């Protein structure tokens, strides 16, 4: 009994003396999970402290290898003080301890900003990439975010892990489920992809696809995970895994996530994963365009026209965007609110005035019509008045009465007009003498 009481007291002391064990991960942190430790010391507190130091020391080479794409053996040797300065916290996965021994599995969370100097800037300049985890169970349907799948859950568990790739994992709300579908993952339509990537502030898209094949109910489960990139879903690599029972599927999927991430990291390092520049929309340069002061008015001002447009589906929006970009004077189109099956809001950037834009759109079969919510871009219908072409410089010259260009440059001076004489039959009026009496 005395020995049990002593062990319980030691356990309570160790629990109270333990540092904060849960450190939140996130965009500002790297997490190395599954670091196993087994330490013997004079007391539980010393054993726990030594275990934390050993776990941090073992996690640093793993972080180096994952971020730089090298090997753990190539990580620079750092002292315990330097490593501890980069650690944001320790998360306890499992632990067991006695009076003199500590056994546990820990997750070490590194601060992203503190590690950037030691990593040589690696991982800090990676562009954000939208992730589409496509899950296929046997011959079933392909699912992304329309339902919770074991594959998307595995990526959520991995989101705080250390990786040189900056994954953008959507919240999977109703709007995301409409846009991010398995069908969209295989579409190469750049126009719609630009809109989707602008919605999530991402530079490109990654499609992580996995297919599960079950040998028989309750039997082994095999999986093939494929790492794809870009609107064309170019394959960068694939891995095959196997779980002996359905109970091991989650662990197998966690391993598949790490394997797919390793493919993306290697592809990013060797240049196979190249960001397609045309997929990003930069609105700031367009808004900054305008005539330069003092250049004699030679600069061309950029005009912006806001409009609402009905977008029943993705195909209809692609057609609308193609028509707009083919309209003379239109420089670009930005969709600020995408609502498939409803009304979307767009911004048309054009080099001419609104009258010229309306005229050229009319020739393309489109009409900018006043609406209760502003301006509605719609198809031209029967009965719409014809949009007249905007006036040109020649029209203004004719309106001023100038016959030709030469007359406008050097107009002919008219001859002086002779003074008018008296009207016929009028009696001349004798001038009055101002000195004569009234």
ZIJO-V127692 format. One record per helix or strand of 3 or more residues. SS is the DSSP state (H for helix, E for strand). FROM is the first residue (numbers start at 1). TO is the last residue. If there is no record, write none. Layout:
BEGIN
SS | FROM | TO
SS | FROM | TO
END
This chain:
BEGIN
H | 2 | 17
E | 29 | 40
H | 44 | 68
H | 72 | 74
H | 80 | 86
E | 87 | 97
E | 101 | 111
H | 112 | 116
E | 128 | 137
H | 150 | 158
E | 166 | 168
H | 174 | 179
H | 184 | 186
H | 190 | 200
E | 204 | 214
E | 221 | 229
E | 234 | 243
H | 246 | 270
H | 277 | 279
H | 283 | 288
E | 303 | 311
H | 314 | 325
E | 330 | 337
E | 342 | 350
H | 354 | 363
E | 366 | 371
E | 374 | 379
H | 393 | 399
H | 405 | 409
END
